[in-house]
Amino acid sequence: MVFIFIFLVGFGLAVSGGVTIIAYMNFLPVGVSWGDYLIFIAGRPECYLFPIGIILIAFVLFQYPNNL
């Protein structure tokens, strides 16, 4: 049960971080370059939710693949 909870928390973090990263892509048509975009999202704390969520999901799936 704990592994399912960790998996779902990781999924939620990955979704919210991914949506934020995609939402910030709206700066690209305004004239922001890809390099400036990557520097910008590297400085935003909510964009770190995506890799944290992926790490949690990977931990649960690779450590305990038969428990889900």
Biopython code that builds the backbone (N, CA, C, O; Angstrom):
import numpy as np
from Bio.PDB.StructureBuilder import StructureBuilder

atoms = [
    (1, "MET", "N", (0.809, -1.190, 0.000)),
    (1, "MET", "CA", (0.000, 0.000, 0.000)),
    (1, "MET", "C", (0.859, 1.262, 0.000)),
    (1, "MET", "O", (0.504, 2.263, -0.622)),
    (2, "VAL", "N", (1.978, 1.208, 0.694)),
    (2, "VAL", "CA", (2.882, 2.350, 0.746)),
    (2, "VAL", "C", (3.473, 2.624, -0.635)),
    (2, "VAL", "O", (3.660, 3.778, -1.022)),
    (3, "PHE", "N", (3.766, 1.549, -1.377)),
    (3, "PHE", "CA", (4.371, 1.721, -2.694)),
    (3, "PHE", "C", (3.397, 2.352, -3.676)),
    (3, "PHE", "O", (3.796, 3.149, -4.526)),
    (4, "ILE", "N", (2.138, 2.004, -3.565)),
    (4, "ILE", "CA", (1.129, 2.620, -4.427)),
    (4, "ILE", "C", (1.011, 4.102, -4.103)),
    (4, "ILE", "O", (0.872, 4.926, -5.008)),
    (5, "PHE", "N", (1.064, 4.445, -2.830)),
    (5, "PHE", "CA", (0.997, 5.849, -2.431)),
    (5, "PHE", "C", (2.191, 6.632, -2.971)),
    (5, "PHE", "O", (2.022, 7.730, -3.502)),
    (6, "ILE", "N", (3.390, 6.077, -2.841)),
    (6, "ILE", "CA", (4.588, 6.747, -3.357)),
    (6, "ILE", "C", (4.506, 6.888, -4.870)),
    (6, "ILE", "O", (4.874, 7.923, -5.424)),
    (7, "PHE", "N", (4.020, 5.842, -5.538)),
    (7, "PHE", "CA", (3.861, 5.902, -6.988)),
    (7, "PHE", "C", (2.894, 7.018, -7.388)),
    (7, "PHE", "O", (3.175, 7.780, -8.313)),
    (8, "LEU", "N", (1.767, 7.118, -6.700)),
    (8, "LEU", "CA", (0.774, 8.134, -7.041)),
    (8, "LEU", "C", (1.271, 9.543, -6.713)),
    (8, "LEU", "O", (0.977, 10.485, -7.449)),
    (9, "VAL", "N", (2.007, 9.695, -5.636)),
    (9, "VAL", "CA", (2.598, 11.003, -5.326)),
    (9, "VAL", "C", (3.599, 11.382, -6.411)),
    (9, "VAL", "O", (3.616, 12.524, -6.870)),
    (10, "GLY", "N", (4.433, 10.428, -6.821)),
    (10, "GLY", "CA", (5.392, 10.688, -7.895)),
    (10, "GLY", "C", (4.696, 11.037, -9.195)),
    (10, "GLY", "O", (5.144, 11.922, -9.924)),
    (11, "PHE", "N", (3.604, 10.348, -9.491)),
    (11, "PHE", "CA", (2.847, 10.643, -10.704)),
    (11, "PHE", "C", (2.268, 12.055, -10.645)),
    (11, "PHE", "O", (2.325, 12.789, -11.631)),
    (12, "GLY", "N", (1.718, 12.433, -9.507)),
    (12, "GLY", "CA", (1.163, 13.770, -9.358)),
    (12, "GLY", "C", (2.223, 14.851, -9.497)),
    (12, "GLY", "O", (1.985, 15.877, -10.136)),
    (13, "LEU", "N", (3.390, 14.629, -8.905)),
    (13, "LEU", "CA", (4.473, 15.603, -9.021)),
    (13, "LEU", "C", (4.956, 15.715, -10.463)),
    (13, "LEU", "O", (5.214, 16.813, -10.956)),
    (14, "ALA", "N", (5.077, 14.566, -11.136)),
    (14, "ALA", "CA", (5.536, 14.580, -12.529)),
    (14, "ALA", "C", (4.537, 15.298, -13.427)),
    (14, "ALA", "O", (4.934, 16.045, -14.321)),
    (15, "VAL", "N", (3.265, 15.081, -13.201)),
    (15, "VAL", "CA", (2.245, 15.742, -14.016)),
    (15, "VAL", "C", (2.255, 17.250, -13.777)),
    (15, "VAL", "O", (2.228, 18.030, -14.729)),
    (16, "SER", "N", (2.292, 17.658, -12.517)),
    (16, "SER", "CA", (2.258, 19.098, -12.249)),
    (16, "SER", "C", (3.528, 19.788, -12.748)),
    (16, "SER", "O", (3.461, 20.896, -13.280)),
    (17, "GLY", "N", (4.668, 19.152, -12.585)),
    (17, "GLY", "CA", (5.904, 19.733, -13.107)),
    (17, "GLY", "C", (5.934, 19.764, -14.623)),
    (17, "GLY", "O", (6.393, 20.741, -15.215)),
    (18, "GLY", "N", (5.445, 18.697, -15.261)),
    (18, "GLY", "CA", (5.409, 18.660, -16.722)),
    (18, "GLY", "C", (4.464, 19.686, -17.306)),
    (18, "GLY", "O", (4.776, 20.317, -18.316)),
    (19, "VAL", "N", (3.316, 19.859, -16.683)),
    (19, "VAL", "CA", (2.362, 20.878, -17.150)),
    (19, "VAL", "C", (2.964, 22.266, -17.005)),
    (19, "VAL", "O", (2.768, 23.120, -17.870)),
    (20, "THR", "N", (3.685, 22.497, -15.932)),
    (20, "THR", "CA", (4.327, 23.797, -15.730)),
    (20, "THR", "C", (5.391, 24.051, -16.800)),
    (20, "THR", "O", (5.479, 25.151, -17.345)),
    (21, "ILE", "N", (6.191, 23.038, -17.094)),
    (21, "ILE", "CA", (7.222, 23.185, -18.120)),
    (21, "ILE", "C", (6.582, 23.473, -19.477)),
    (21, "ILE", "O", (7.060, 24.330, -20.220)),
    (22, "ILE", "N", (5.509, 22.766, -19.799)),
    (22, "ILE", "CA", (4.817, 22.997, -21.069)),
    (22, "ILE", "C", (4.171, 24.382, -21.079)),
    (22, "ILE", "O", (4.179, 25.057, -22.108)),
    (23, "ALA", "N", (3.624, 24.804, -19.969)),
    (23, "ALA", "CA", (3.003, 26.130, -19.914)),
    (23, "ALA", "C", (4.034, 27.231, -20.127)),
    (23, "ALA", "O", (3.735, 28.244, -20.760)),
    (24, "TYR", "N", (5.239, 27.047, -19.607)),
    (24, "TYR", "CA", (6.278, 28.047, -19.806)),
    (24, "TYR", "C", (6.791, 28.068, -21.243)),
    (24, "TYR", "O", (7.493, 29.002, -21.629)),
    (25, "MET", "N", (6.454, 27.054, -22.043)),
    (25, "MET", "CA", (6.844, 27.069, -23.453)),
    (25, "MET", "C", (6.115, 28.156, -24.234)),
    (25, "MET", "O", (6.467, 28.440, -25.378)),
    (26, "ASN", "N", (5.103, 28.766, -23.625)),
    (26, "ASN", "CA", (4.418, 29.873, -24.279)),
    (26, "ASN", "C", (5.314, 31.098, -24.417)),
    (26, "ASN", "O", (4.968, 32.031, -25.141)),
    (27, "PHE", "N", (6.449, 31.113, -23.743)),
    (27, "PHE", "CA", (7.397, 32.215, -23.906)),
    (27, "PHE", "C", (8.147, 32.127, -25.231)),
    (27, "PHE", "O", (8.665, 33.136, -25.711)),
    (28, "LEU", "N", (8.214, 30.941, -25.831)),
    (28, "LEU", "CA", (8.986, 30.767, -27.058)),
    (28, "LEU", "C", (8.442, 31.573, -28.238)),
    (28, "LEU", "O", (9.239, 32.182, -28.952)),
    (29, "PRO", "N", (7.136, 31.611, -28.480)),
    (29, "PRO", "CA", (6.657, 32.412, -29.616)),
    (29, "PRO", "C", (6.866, 33.915, -29.435)),
    (29, "PRO", "O", (6.833, 34.663, -30.413)),
    (30, "VAL", "N", (7.077, 34.356, -28.225)),
    (30, "VAL", "CA", (7.273, 35.783, -27.965)),
    (30, "VAL", "C", (8.670, 36.228, -28.397)),
    (30, "VAL", "O", (8.905, 37.422, -28.585)),
    (31, "GLY", "N", (9.585, 35.295, -28.555)),
    (31, "GLY", "CA", (10.930, 35.637, -28.996)),
    (31, "GLY", "C", (12.024, 35.175, -28.063)),
    (31, "GLY", "O", (13.187, 35.524, -28.263)),
    (32, "VAL", "N", (11.690, 34.409, -27.064)),
    (32, "VAL", "CA", (12.696, 33.878, -26.140)),
    (32, "VAL", "C", (13.371, 32.685, -26.825)),
    (32, "VAL", "O", (12.694, 31.827, -27.391)),
    (33, "SER", "N", (14.679, 32.636, -26.774)),
    (33, "SER", "CA", (15.400, 31.523, -27.397)),
    (33, "SER", "C", (15.305, 30.271, -26.525)),
    (33, "SER", "O", (14.907, 30.339, -25.362)),
    (34, "TRP", "N", (15.678, 29.128, -27.106)),
    (34, "TRP", "CA", (15.641, 27.869, -26.367)),
    (34, "TRP", "C", (16.613, 27.898, -25.189)),
    (34, "TRP", "O", (16.320, 27.364, -24.119)),
    (35, "GLY", "N", (17.763, 28.520, -25.393)),
    (35, "GLY", "CA", (18.740, 28.616, -24.304)),
    (35, "GLY", "C", (18.221, 29.440, -23.141)),
    (35, "GLY", "O", (18.376, 29.062, -21.980)),
    (36, "ASP", "N", (17.598, 30.577, -23.462)),
    (36, "ASP", "CA", (17.015, 31.405, -22.403)),
    (36, "ASP", "C", (15.866, 30.683, -21.712)),
    (36, "ASP", "O", (15.674, 30.813, -20.503)),
    (37, "TYR", "N", (15.108, 29.925, -22.488)),
    (37, "TYR", "CA", (13.999, 29.146, -21.910)),
    (37, "TYR", "C", (14.526, 28.112, -20.923)),
    (37, "TYR", "O", (13.990, 27.974, -19.823)),
    (38, "LEU", "N", (15.564, 27.392, -21.307)),
    (38, "LEU", "CA", (16.120, 26.367, -20.415)),
    (38, "LEU", "C", (16.726, 26.987, -19.161)),
    (38, "LEU", "O", (16.606, 26.426, -18.071)),
    (39, "ILE", "N", (17.368, 28.128, -19.306)),
    (39, "ILE", "CA", (17.908, 28.830, -18.135)),
    (39, "ILE", "C", (16.762, 29.284, -17.223)),
    (39, "ILE", "O", (16.857, 29.204, -15.999)),
    (40, "PHE", "N", (15.681, 29.759, -17.843)),
    (40, "PHE", "CA", (14.535, 30.223, -17.059)),
    (40, "PHE", "C", (13.904, 29.091, -16.262)),
    (40, "PHE", "O", (13.648, 29.243, -15.068)),
    (41, "ILE", "N", (13.645, 27.936, -16.920)),
    (41, "ILE", "CA", (12.985, 26.848, -16.185)),
    (41, "ILE", "C", (13.929, 26.193, -15.186)),
    (41, "ILE", "O", (13.472, 25.569, -14.228)),
    (42, "ALA", "N", (15.234, 26.321, -15.391)),
    (42, "ALA", "CA", (16.174, 25.784, -14.402)),
    (42, "ALA", "C", (16.130, 26.592, -13.110)),
    (42, "ALA", "O", (16.505, 26.090, -12.051)),
    (43, "GLY", "N", (15.678, 27.830, -13.191)),
    (43, "GLY", "CA", (15.605, 28.672, -12.005)),
    (43, "GLY", "C", (14.254, 28.666, -11.322)),
    (43, "GLY", "O", (14.087, 29.290, -10.274)),
    (44, "ARG", "N", (13.289, 27.973, -11.897)),
    (44, "ARG", "CA", (11.941, 27.934, -11.322)),
    (44, "ARG", "C", (11.789, 26.681, -10.449)),
    (44, "ARG", "O", (11.972, 25.571, -10.948)),
    (45, "PRO", "N", (11.462, 26.830, -9.168)),
    (45, "PRO", "CA", (11.373, 25.660, -8.284)),
    (45, "PRO", "C", (10.242, 24.704, -8.648)),
    (45, "PRO", "O", (10.350, 23.506, -8.384)),
    (46, "GLU", "N", (9.166, 25.199, -9.244)),
    (46, "GLU", "CA", (8.067, 24.293, -9.571)),
    (46, "GLU", "C", (8.413, 23.373, -10.743)),
    (46, "GLU", "O", (7.754, 22.353, -10.941)),
    (47, "CYS", "N", (9.427, 23.721, -11.513)),
    (47, "CYS", "CA", (9.851, 22.853, -12.611)),
    (47, "CYS", "C", (10.660, 21.657, -12.101)),
    (47, "CYS", "O", (10.838, 20.679, -12.828)),
    (48, "TYR", "N", (11.142, 21.724, -10.881)),
    (48, "TYR", "CA", (11.872, 20.597, -10.298)),
    (48, "TYR", "C", (10.935, 19.477, -9.853)),
    (48, "TYR", "O", (11.396, 18.389, -9.507)),
    (49, "LEU", "N", (9.641, 19.726, -9.859)),
    (49, "LEU", "CA", (8.694, 18.680, -9.486)),
    (49, "LEU", "C", (8.702, 17.544, -10.497)),
    (49, "LEU", "O", (8.509, 16.385, -10.129)),
    (50, "PHE", "N", (8.924, 17.864, -11.769)),
    (50, "PHE", "CA", (8.928, 16.835, -12.808)),
    (50, "PHE", "C", (10.021, 15.784, -12.582)),
    (50, "PHE", "O", (9.703, 14.596, -12.533)),
    (51, "PRO", "N", (11.304, 16.173, -12.443)),
    (51, "PRO", "CA", (12.307, 15.123, -12.218)),
    (51, "PRO", "C", (12.151, 14.409, -10.877)),
    (51, "PRO", "O", (12.462, 13.223, -10.773)),
    (52, "ILE", "N", (11.675, 15.112, -9.856)),
    (52, "ILE", "CA", (11.448, 14.449, -8.566)),
    (52, "ILE", "C", (10.373, 13.378, -8.714)),
    (52, "ILE", "O", (10.513, 12.277, -8.182)),
    (53, "GLY", "N", (9.305, 13.698, -9.432)),
    (53, "GLY", "CA", (8.240, 12.734, -9.661)),
    (53, "GLY", "C", (8.712, 11.540, -10.466)),
    (53, "GLY", "O", (8.344, 10.405, -10.162)),
    (54, "ILE", "N", (9.522, 11.773, -11.489)),
    (54, "ILE", "CA", (10.052, 10.675, -12.301)),
    (54, "ILE", "C", (10.952, 9.780, -11.453)),
    (54, "ILE", "O", (10.927, 8.558, -11.600)),
    (55, "ILE", "N", (11.733, 10.373, -10.583)),
    (55, "ILE", "CA", (12.614, 9.577, -9.708)),
    (55, "ILE", "C", (11.782, 8.722, -8.757)),
    (55, "ILE", "O", (12.103, 7.554, -8.541)),
    (56, "LEU", "N", (10.722, 9.285, -8.186)),
    (56, "LEU", "CA", (9.860, 8.496, -7.288)),
    (56, "LEU", "C", (9.193, 7.345, -8.032)),
    (56, "LEU", "O", (9.136, 6.227, -7.519)),
    (57, "ILE", "N", (8.695, 7.606, -9.219)),
    (57, "ILE", "CA", (8.064, 6.547, -10.006)),
    (57, "ILE", "C", (9.076, 5.459, -10.346)),
    (57, "ILE", "O", (8.786, 4.270, -10.214)),
    (58, "ALA", "N", (10.263, 5.872, -10.783)),
    (58, "ALA", "CA", (11.299, 4.894, -11.131)),
    (58, "ALA", "C", (11.725, 4.081, -9.916)),
    (58, "ALA", "O", (11.965, 2.879, -10.024)),
    (59, "PHE", "N", (11.820, 4.728, -8.770)),
    (59, "PHE", "CA", (12.196, 4.003, -7.549)),
    (59, "PHE", "C", (11.200, 2.904, -7.243)),
    (59, "PHE", "O", (11.586, 1.772, -6.954)),
    (60, "VAL", "N", (9.925, 3.231, -7.305)),
    (60, "VAL", "CA", (8.909, 2.238, -6.977)),
    (60, "VAL", "C", (8.865, 1.134, -8.027)),
    (60, "VAL", "O", (8.759, -0.043, -7.682)),
    (61, "LEU", "N", (8.947, 1.498, -9.297)),
    (61, "LEU", "CA", (8.827, 0.483, -10.343)),
    (61, "LEU", "C", (10.039, -0.429, -10.430)),
    (61, "LEU", "O", (9.891, -1.628, -10.665)),
    (62, "PHE", "N", (11.236, 0.117, -10.244)),
    (62, "PHE", "CA", (12.434, -0.698, -10.372)),
    (62, "PHE", "C", (12.808, -1.416, -9.086)),
    (62, "PHE", "O", (13.439, -2.472, -9.133)),
    (63, "GLN", "N", (12.437, -0.873, -7.959)),
    (63, "GLN", "CA", (12.777, -1.495, -6.689)),
    (63, "GLN", "C", (11.776, -2.593, -6.317)),
    (63, "GLN", "O", (12.154, -3.644, -5.798)),
    (64, "TYR", "N", (10.525, -2.338, -6.584)),
    (64, "TYR", "CA", (9.479, -3.263, -6.174)),
    (64, "TYR", "C", (8.514, -3.490, -7.332)),
    (64, "TYR", "O", (7.357, -3.080, -7.238)),
    (65, "PRO", "N", (8.947, -4.131, -8.428)),
    (65, "PRO", "CA", (8.086, -4.235, -9.622)),
    (65, "PRO", "C", (6.879, -5.148, -9.424)),
    (65, "PRO", "O", (5.899, -5.014, -10.155)),
    (66, "ASN", "N", (6.913, -6.050, -8.485)),
    (66, "ASN", "CA", (5.795, -6.979, -8.322)),
    (66, "ASN", "C", (4.783, -6.536, -7.285)),
    (66, "ASN", "O", (3.781, -7.219, -7.074)),
    (67, "ASN", "N", (5.022, -5.409, -6.631)),
    (67, "ASN", "CA", (4.108, -4.968, -5.582)),
    (67, "ASN", "C", (2.970, -4.108, -6.102)),
    (67, "ASN", "O", (1.999, -3.884, -5.378)),
    (68, "LEU", "N", (3.056, -3.616, -7.341)),
    (68, "LEU", "CA", (1.958, -2.841, -7.883)),
    (68, "LEU", "C", (1.060, -3.801, -8.598)),
    (68, "LEU", "O", (0.040, -3.394, -9.155)),
]
sb = StructureBuilder()
sb.init_structure("model")
sb.init_model(0)
sb.init_chain("A")
sb.init_seg("    ")
for serial, (resi, resn, name, xyz) in enumerate(atoms, 1):
    if name == "N":
        sb.init_residue(resn, " ", resi, " ")
    sb.init_atom(name, np.array(xyz, "f"), 0.0, 1.0, " ", f" {name:<3s}", serial, name[0])
structure = sb.get_structure()
